[in-house]
């Protein structure tokens, strides 16, 4: 898929450029972009909290239970890459 096609499909040029900056594009160009792209967040912690919530691994916790999001993000980010606030799954 070309950059132009991805933009026509609603992806931002900034997200595509971030993917290219990471140097993780496949030999055939941007074919894996859609599968790898996760979205944009302000921090690794925000990304990981949303990710884990979306996949349903976070139970409803009482307010006195706290999760170390910094450490959790550090571990989860082993499978993801970030550039300029855009997140991608390492394929």
Secondary structure, 3 states (H helix, E strand, C coil): CCHHHHHHCCCCHHHHHHHHHHCCCECCECCCHHHHEEEECCCHHHHHHHHHHHCCCCCCCCCCCCCCHHHHHHHHHHHEEEECCEEEECC
